[in-house]
């Protein structure tokens, strides 16, 4: 009841414990709606009736009452288009399966419109009554007979009556949201598309940016730099560097491969460069100095790597190309691990920051509890989110070790910085080969011009 009241911005009374949850002063709620399967009681269209019925049917104090799905809405769509998108997604994935859905669209104008979808988890029978969430199933032997439990009974286990709790649903619903959203964007004539998969699963060797959140996004729009904004700017610069080097080295790889197969490819590169320098003497002082610097860098590169012919140059560029992909793969892997560690540390810090608020709530008298919850609703929501994140982490077998996370992050940052230095150092070798490529292409053009002139004479 408290969750439904908060998300809808309404005042609801929980008939099970008598508590009133009043969130009528909550801002940013732009639309609320309840969608029901055809066999659900019509009175469930009333929010108070629906969720009080859910509260009453569960007898265990640890029972799960509902499931929530939260989706980010594309800012490129109008409000009407966003609403139509949410309705079609909810109908196609939840209501059609038999769930009751209570959704609310929130938008405070900070660039983060989103929808909260609260779902029932107990099925409704055809007569409109709540059904069982699970049933008792007897274990059978190879002949299809019940197996004695040695205590006068039979071995058995519990099975869910629906498939709504299957672990694969999260992935299925995420994929469905991406598909529904992309159809809506296409129908609106928008070019943007979303993908529910991570860069890693998409096979994209790119460093993912961190989620900004509404507060940081709003500050950035005002021209105020934030820590997350600075991280994303650094990531954007790193991705630009990786793309730049990839493009340059790919061009050199293809060119050197082609040159190595030409008849003149086995001639001495040094003789070739000497002849090229004799043919084109720079006229200005600046041009002579620039040409000298370029040639020195190129000569040093060739000498240091023992390169005297195009096939040897191709071998070197091939090694550079392989080295680039190895280094890039290592950098991207490190960045992705850092992203995981930073998220864990952020949620741990969020847990620590708002834990005192939760502890104060536990000490507040029942009469003042609702007032305290309303006054500190944002802090309590952040604490609960951190608890859910850390509990999920523990359930997956991970230990909560902030000290170890920080140590690992520091080590990875040092390794990443060293790898980026190696990546930037590759630019010098790339520039040297580019100078050779530019010289060869210039001589080729001049040779073609000379042959045309001779033919014309």
C-alpha positions as CSV (number, residue, x, y, z in Angstrom):
1,X,0.0,0.0,0.0
2,X,2.8,2.4,0.8
3,X,4.5,1.7,-2.5
4,X,1.3,2.2,-4.5
5,X,0.6,5.5,-2.6
6,X,4.1,6.8,-3.2
7,X,4.2,6.0,-6.9
8,X,0.7,7.3,-7.6
9,X,1.0,10.4,-5.4
10,X,-2.2,9.5,-3.5
11,X,-3.5,9.0,0.0
12,X,-4.2,5.3,0.7
13,X,-5.2,3.6,3.9
14,X,-3.9,0.1,4.6
15,X,-6.8,-1.8,6.1
16,X,-4.5,-4.6,7.2
17,X,-2.5,-2.5,9.7
18,X,-4.6,0.7,9.8
19,X,-1.7,2.9,8.6
20,X,-2.4,5.9,6.3
21,X,0.1,6.6,3.5
22,X,-0.3,10.2,2.2
23,X,1.9,11.2,-0.7
24,X,-0.5,13.8,-2.2
25,X,2.2,16.5,-1.9
26,X,4.6,14.4,-4.0
27,X,5.5,16.2,-7.3
28,X,6.3,14.8,-10.7
29,X,3.5,12.3,-11.0
30,X,2.1,13.0,-14.5
31,X,-0.1,9.9,-15.1
32,X,-1.4,6.9,-13.2
33,X,-3.4,4.0,-14.4
34,X,-4.5,0.4,-13.5
35,X,-4.7,-2.3,-16.2
36,X,-6.5,-5.6,-15.5
37,X,-6.9,-9.0,-17.2
38,X,-10.4,-9.7,-18.4
39,X,-11.3,-12.1,-15.6
40,X,-10.2,-9.8,-12.8
41,X,-12.9,-8.2,-10.5
42,X,-13.9,-4.8,-12.0
43,X,-13.5,-3.2,-8.5
44,X,-9.8,-3.8,-8.7
45,X,-9.7,-0.8,-11.0
46,X,-9.7,1.2,-7.8
47,X,-6.1,1.4,-6.4
48,X,-7.1,1.1,-2.8
49,X,-9.3,-1.9,-3.4
50,X,-6.7,-3.7,-5.5
51,X,-3.8,-3.4,-3.1
52,X,-5.8,-3.9,0.1
53,X,-7.0,-7.2,-1.4
54,X,-3.4,-8.1,-2.0
55,X,-2.4,-7.2,1.6
56,X,-5.3,-9.2,3.0
57,X,-4.8,-12.4,1.0
58,X,-1.2,-13.0,2.2
59,X,-0.9,-14.6,5.6
60,X,2.8,-14.9,6.0
61,X,4.7,-11.8,7.4
62,X,7.5,-12.5,4.9
63,X,5.3,-12.9,1.8
64,X,6.2,-11.1,-1.3
65,X,3.2,-8.8,-2.2
66,X,4.2,-7.4,-5.6
67,X,6.9,-7.0,-8.2
68,X,8.0,-3.7,-9.6
69,X,9.4,-2.9,-13.1
70,X,10.9,0.5,-13.7
71,X,11.6,1.7,-17.3
72,X,13.2,4.8,-18.6
73,X,11.1,6.7,-21.2
74,X,12.6,8.1,-24.4
75,X,12.7,11.9,-24.2
76,X,12.4,11.9,-28.0
77,X,8.7,10.8,-27.7
78,X,5.8,13.1,-26.8
79,X,3.8,12.5,-23.6
80,X,1.0,10.8,-25.5
81,X,3.5,8.6,-27.3
82,X,5.2,7.7,-24.0
83,X,1.9,6.8,-22.5
84,X,0.9,4.6,-25.5
85,X,4.3,2.9,-25.3
86,X,3.9,2.0,-21.6
87,X,0.3,0.8,-22.1
88,X,1.2,-1.5,-25.0
89,X,4.3,-2.9,-23.1
90,X,2.2,-3.6,-20.0
91,X,-0.6,-5.2,-21.9
92,X,1.6,-7.3,-24.0
93,X,3.9,-8.6,-21.3
94,X,2.0,-8.6,-18.0
95,X,-1.8,-8.1,-18.3
96,X,-2.1,-10.6,-21.1
97,X,-0.3,-13.2,-18.8
98,X,-2.9,-12.6,-16.0
99,X,-1.2,-10.0,-13.8
100,X,-2.9,-6.8,-12.5
101,X,-0.7,-3.8,-13.3
102,X,-0.6,-0.4,-11.6
103,X,1.7,2.0,-13.4
104,X,2.7,5.7,-12.9
105,X,4.7,8.0,-15.1
106,X,7.0,10.3,-13.3
107,X,8.6,13.4,-14.8
108,X,10.0,16.3,-12.9
109,X,11.3,18.0,-16.0
110,X,14.9,17.1,-15.3
111,X,15.3,14.9,-18.4
112,X,14.6,11.6,-16.7
113,X,11.0,10.6,-17.5
114,X,10.3,7.1,-16.3
115,X,7.5,4.7,-15.4
116,X,7.0,2.5,-12.3
117,X,5.0,-0.6,-13.0
118,X,3.7,-2.4,-9.9
119,X,2.5,-6.0,-10.6
120,X,0.6,-8.6,-8.7
121,X,2.4,-11.9,-8.3
122,X,-0.6,-14.1,-7.2
123,X,-2.7,-15.4,-10.1
124,X,-6.5,-14.7,-10.3
125,X,-8.8,-17.6,-10.9
126,X,-11.5,-17.5,-13.5
127,X,-14.1,-16.7,-10.8
128,X,-12.2,-13.6,-9.8
129,X,-10.7,-15.0,-6.6
130,X,-7.0,-15.1,-5.8
131,X,-5.4,-18.4,-6.7
132,X,-2.4,-20.1,-5.1
133,X,1.1,-19.0,-5.9
134,X,2.5,-22.6,-5.6
135,X,1.2,-26.1,-5.2
136,X,2.5,-29.4,-3.6
137,X,3.8,-31.9,-6.1
138,X,4.8,-35.5,-5.1
139,X,8.1,-36.9,-6.2
140,X,7.8,-40.0,-8.3
141,X,10.2,-42.9,-9.0
142,X,11.1,-44.4,-12.3
143,X,7.8,-46.3,-12.4
144,X,5.7,-43.2,-11.7
145,X,5.0,-44.1,-8.1
146,X,5.2,-41.9,-5.0
147,X,8.4,-42.1,-3.0
148,X,8.1,-42.8,0.8
149,X,9.8,-40.2,3.0
150,X,10.5,-42.7,5.8
151,X,8.2,-40.9,8.1
152,X,4.9,-42.3,7.0
153,X,4.4,-39.8,4.3
154,X,5.6,-39.1,0.7
155,X,8.5,-37.0,-0.6
156,X,7.3,-33.9,-2.3
157,X,8.3,-30.4,-3.5
158,X,6.6,-27.1,-4.2
159,X,6.1,-25.7,-7.8
160,X,5.0,-22.3,-8.8
161,X,1.6,-22.2,-10.4
162,X,2.8,-19.5,-12.9
163,X,6.1,-18.9,-14.7
164,X,6.2,-15.3,-13.5
165,X,9.1,-15.9,-11.0
166,X,11.4,-17.6,-13.5
167,X,14.9,-15.9,-13.5
168,X,14.9,-15.6,-17.3
169,X,12.0,-13.2,-17.2
170,X,14.2,-10.2,-16.4
171,X,16.1,-10.7,-19.6
172,X,12.9,-11.4,-21.5
173,X,11.2,-8.3,-20.3
174,X,14.3,-6.1,-20.9
175,X,14.5,-7.4,-24.5
176,X,10.7,-6.7,-24.9
177,X,11.0,-3.2,-23.6
178,X,13.8,-2.5,-26.1
179,X,11.7,-3.9,-29.0
180,X,8.5,-1.9,-28.0
181,X,10.5,1.3,-27.5
182,X,12.3,0.9,-30.9
183,X,8.9,0.4,-32.6
184,X,7.6,3.5,-31.0
185,X,10.6,5.5,-32.0
186,X,10.3,4.2,-35.6
187,X,6.6,5.1,-35.7
188,X,7.4,8.6,-34.5
189,X,10.0,9.0,-37.3
190,X,12.9,9.1,-34.9
191,X,16.3,7.6,-35.8
192,X,17.3,6.7,-32.2
193,X,17.3,3.1,-31.1
194,X,18.0,1.3,-27.8
195,X,19.6,-2.0,-27.0
196,X,19.0,-3.8,-23.7
197,X,22.3,-5.6,-24.0
198,X,25.6,-4.4,-22.7
199,X,28.4,-3.3,-25.1
200,X,30.2,-6.6,-24.2
201,X,27.2,-8.7,-25.2
202,X,26.7,-6.7,-28.4
203,X,30.4,-7.4,-29.3
204,X,31.2,-3.7,-29.2
205,X,34.7,-3.0,-28.0
206,X,33.8,0.4,-26.5
207,X,34.0,1.7,-23.0
208,X,30.5,2.2,-21.6
209,X,29.7,5.5,-19.9
210,X,28.3,5.7,-16.4
211,X,24.7,6.4,-15.6
212,X,24.4,10.1,-14.8
213,X,21.1,10.2,-12.9
214,X,18.7,13.1,-12.9
215,X,20.6,15.3,-10.3
216,X,23.9,15.1,-12.1
217,X,22.3,15.5,-15.5
218,X,20.5,18.7,-14.4
219,X,23.7,20.2,-13.0
220,X,25.6,19.4,-16.2
221,X,22.8,21.2,-18.2
222,X,23.4,24.2,-16.1
223,X,27.1,24.2,-16.9
224,X,28.1,22.8,-13.5
225,X,30.6,19.9,-13.9
226,X,30.0,16.8,-11.8
227,X,32.1,13.8,-10.9
228,X,30.1,11.5,-13.1
229,X,30.1,14.1,-15.9
230,X,33.9,14.3,-15.7
231,X,34.2,10.5,-15.8
232,X,32.0,10.3,-18.9
233,X,34.0,13.1,-20.6
234,X,37.2,11.1,-19.9
235,X,35.6,7.9,-21.2
236,X,34.5,9.8,-24.4
237,X,38.1,11.0,-24.9
238,X,39.4,7.5,-24.4
239,X,36.9,6.0,-26.9
240,X,37.9,8.7,-29.3
241,X,41.6,7.8,-28.9
242,X,40.8,4.1,-29.5
243,X,38.8,4.8,-32.6
244,X,41.4,7.2,-34.0
245,X,44.3,4.8,-33.6
246,X,42.2,1.9,-35.0
247,X,41.3,3.9,-38.1
248,X,44.9,5.0,-38.7
249,X,46.5,1.7,-38.1
250,X,43.9,-0.1,-40.3
251,X,44.7,2.2,-43.2
252,X,48.4,1.5,-42.8
253,X,47.9,-2.2,-42.5
254,X,45.9,-2.4,-45.7
255,X,48.4,-0.1,-47.6
256,X,51.6,-1.9,-46.4
257,X,50.0,-5.3,-47.3
258,X,49.3,-4.1,-50.8
259,X,52.8,-2.6,-51.2
260,X,54.6,-5.7,-49.9
261,X,53.2,-7.7,-52.9
262,X,54.4,-5.1,-55.5
263,X,57.6,-5.8,-57.6
264,X,59.2,-2.7,-56.3
265,X,58.3,-3.7,-52.7
266,X,61.5,-5.5,-52.1
267,X,63.7,-2.6,-53.0
268,X,65.5,-0.7,-50.3
269,X,63.2,1.7,-48.5
270,X,66.2,3.8,-47.5
271,X,67.2,4.2,-51.2
272,X,63.6,5.1,-52.0
273,X,63.5,7.8,-49.3
274,X,66.8,9.2,-50.4
275,X,65.6,9.5,-54.0
276,X,62.4,11.1,-52.8
277,X,64.2,13.7,-50.8
278,X,66.5,14.5,-53.8
279,X,63.5,15.0,-56.0
280,X,61.6,17.4,-53.7
281,X,63.7,19.9,-51.9
282,X,61.6,22.2,-49.7
283,X,61.9,25.9,-50.5
284,X,61.1,27.6,-47.2
285,X,63.0,27.4,-44.0
286,X,59.9,26.1,-42.1
287,X,59.3,23.4,-44.8
288,X,62.9,22.3,-44.6
289,X,62.8,22.0,-40.8
290,X,59.5,20.1,-40.9
291,X,60.7,17.7,-43.6
292,X,63.9,17.1,-41.6
293,X,62.0,16.3,-38.4
294,X,59.7,13.9,-40.3
295,X,62.5,12.1,-42.0
296,X,64.6,11.8,-38.8
297,X,61.6,10.2,-37.1
298,X,61.0,7.9,-40.0
299,X,64.7,6.9,-40.3
300,X,64.9,6.2,-36.6
301,X,61.7,4.1,-36.8
302,X,63.0,2.0,-39.7
303,X,66.5,1.6,-38.1
304,X,65.2,0.7,-34.7
305,X,62.9,-2.0,-36.1
306,X,65.4,-3.3,-38.7
307,X,63.1,-2.5,-41.6
308,X,64.7,-2.2,-45.1
309,X,61.9,-3.4,-47.4
310,X,58.1,-3.2,-47.8
311,X,57.5,-6.9,-46.7
312,X,59.4,-6.1,-43.5
313,X,57.4,-3.0,-43.0
314,X,54.2,-5.0,-43.5
315,X,55.4,-7.5,-40.8
316,X,55.9,-4.6,-38.4
317,X,52.6,-3.0,-39.1
318,X,50.9,-6.4,-38.7
319,X,52.5,-6.7,-35.3
320,X,51.4,-3.1,-34.5
321,X,47.9,-4.0,-35.6
322,X,47.8,-7.2,-33.4
323,X,49.3,-5.3,-30.5
324,X,46.7,-2.6,-30.8
325,X,43.8,-5.1,-30.6
326,X,45.4,-6.9,-27.7
327,X,45.9,-3.6,-25.8
328,X,42.5,-2.3,-26.6
329,X,40.9,-5.6,-25.4
330,X,42.8,-5.3,-22.2
331,X,41.8,-1.7,-21.7
332,X,38.1,-2.3,-22.4
333,X,38.1,-5.3,-20.0
334,X,39.7,-3.2,-17.3
335,X,37.3,-0.4,-17.8
336,X,34.3,-2.7,-17.6
337,X,35.6,-4.3,-14.4
338,X,36.1,-0.8,-13.0
339,X,32.6,0.1,-13.9
340,X,31.3,-2.9,-11.8
341,X,33.6,-2.0,-8.9
342,X,32.6,1.7,-9.0
343,X,28.9,0.8,-9.0
344,X,29.4,-1.5,-6.0
345,X,31.4,1.1,-4.1
346,X,28.8,3.8,-4.9
347,X,25.9,1.6,-3.6
348,X,28.0,0.7,-0.5
349,X,28.6,4.4,0.2
350,X,24.9,5.1,-0.4
351,X,24.0,2.3,2.1
352,X,26.4,3.8,4.7
353,X,25.2,7.3,4.2
354,X,21.5,6.6,4.7
355,X,21.8,3.8,7.2
356,X,21.5,6.3,10.2
357,X,18.1,7.5,8.8
358,X,16.8,4.0,8.7
359,X,18.0,3.4,12.2
360,X,16.2,6.5,13.4
361,X,13.0,5.2,11.7
362,X,13.3,2.0,13.7
363,X,13.3,4.0,16.9
364,X,10.4,6.3,16.0
365,X,7.1,5.6,17.8
366,X,4.3,4.1,15.7
367,X,2.3,7.3,15.9
368,X,5.1,9.4,14.4
369,X,6.4,6.8,12.0
370,X,4.3,7.8,9.0
371,X,5.3,11.5,9.4
372,X,9.0,10.5,9.6
373,X,8.7,8.3,6.5
374,X,7.2,11.1,4.5
375,X,9.8,13.7,5.6
376,X,12.7,11.3,4.8
377,X,11.1,9.4,1.9
378,X,13.9,10.2,-0.6
379,X,16.6,9.1,1.9
380,X,14.8,5.9,2.8
381,X,14.2,5.0,-0.8
382,X,17.9,5.4,-1.5
383,X,18.8,3.2,1.5
384,X,16.3,0.5,0.4
385,X,17.7,0.6,-3.1
386,X,21.2,0.1,-1.8
387,X,20.0,-2.8,0.5
388,X,18.3,-4.5,-2.5
389,X,21.5,-4.1,-4.6
390,X,23.8,-5.5,-1.9
391,X,21.4,-8.4,-1.0
392,X,21.3,-9.3,-4.7
393,X,25.0,-9.3,-4.8
394,X,25.2,-11.6,-1.7
395,X,22.6,-13.9,-3.2
396,X,24.8,-14.3,-6.3
397,X,27.6,-15.6,-4.1
398,X,29.6,-12.3,-3.9
399,X,31.0,-11.1,-0.6
400,X,30.5,-7.5,0.5
401,X,34.2,-6.4,0.7
402,X,34.5,-2.6,0.1
403,X,38.1,-2.5,1.2
404,X,39.0,-5.2,-1.4
405,X,36.9,-3.4,-4.0
406,X,38.9,-0.2,-3.5
407,X,42.2,-2.0,-3.6
408,X,41.3,-3.8,-6.8
409,X,40.0,-0.5,-8.4
410,X,43.3,1.3,-7.5
411,X,45.3,-1.5,-9.0
412,X,43.2,-1.5,-12.2
413,X,43.4,2.3,-12.5
414,X,47.2,2.1,-12.4
415,X,47.3,-0.7,-15.0
416,X,44.8,1.2,-17.2
417,X,46.9,4.4,-17.1
418,X,50.0,2.4,-18.1
419,X,48.1,0.8,-21.0
420,X,46.9,4.2,-22.2
421,X,50.5,5.4,-22.2
422,X,51.4,2.5,-24.4
423,X,48.5,3.3,-26.7
424,X,49.5,6.9,-27.0
425,X,53.1,5.8,-27.7
426,X,51.9,3.9,-30.7
427,X,51.0,7.2,-32.3
428,X,54.7,8.0,-32.9
429,X,55.3,4.8,-34.9
430,X,52.0,5.3,-36.7
431,X,53.0,8.8,-37.7
432,X,56.4,7.6,-39.0
433,X,54.7,5.0,-41.3
434,X,52.1,7.6,-42.4
435,X,55.0,9.8,-43.5
436,X,56.3,6.9,-45.6
437,X,52.9,6.3,-47.0
438,X,52.4,9.9,-47.9
439,X,55.8,10.1,-49.6
440,X,55.1,6.9,-51.6
441,X,51.7,8.2,-52.7
442,X,53.2,11.5,-53.8
443,X,55.9,9.9,-55.9
444,X,53.2,7.6,-57.4
445,X,51.2,10.6,-58.4
446,X,54.2,12.4,-59.8
447,X,55.2,9.3,-61.8
448,X,51.8,9.1,-63.3
449,X,51.9,12.8,-64.3
450,X,55.4,12.3,-65.9
451,X,54.2,9.3,-67.9
452,X,51.2,11.2,-69.2
453,X,53.4,14.1,-70.3
454,X,55.7,11.8,-72.1
455,X,52.8,10.2,-73.9
456,X,51.5,13.6,-74.9
457,X,54.9,14.5,-76.4
